[in-house]
């Protein structure tokens, strides 16, 4: 049950981040899941650093997951843009 909840949270966060950054486009569900899960870990790491817990990896809440997914999507877009120019 926990695994299902983690997958749903990651998918929701990734889909929300895609809708925020690319309104009007269709959601790519596979990348939404990957970006949401990665963003959740990134958001949890950032929350740990800001709260003074050090580099403890832990999953963040939905808002932290969405913010983390936005950062992951922006970084991915920047990397793809950089590779196309090179």
PyMOL commands that set and color helices and strands:
alter all, ss='L'
color gray80, all
select helices_A, chain A and resi 2-21+29-51+62-85
alter helices_A, ss='H'
color red, helices_A
deselect
rebuild
show_as cartoon
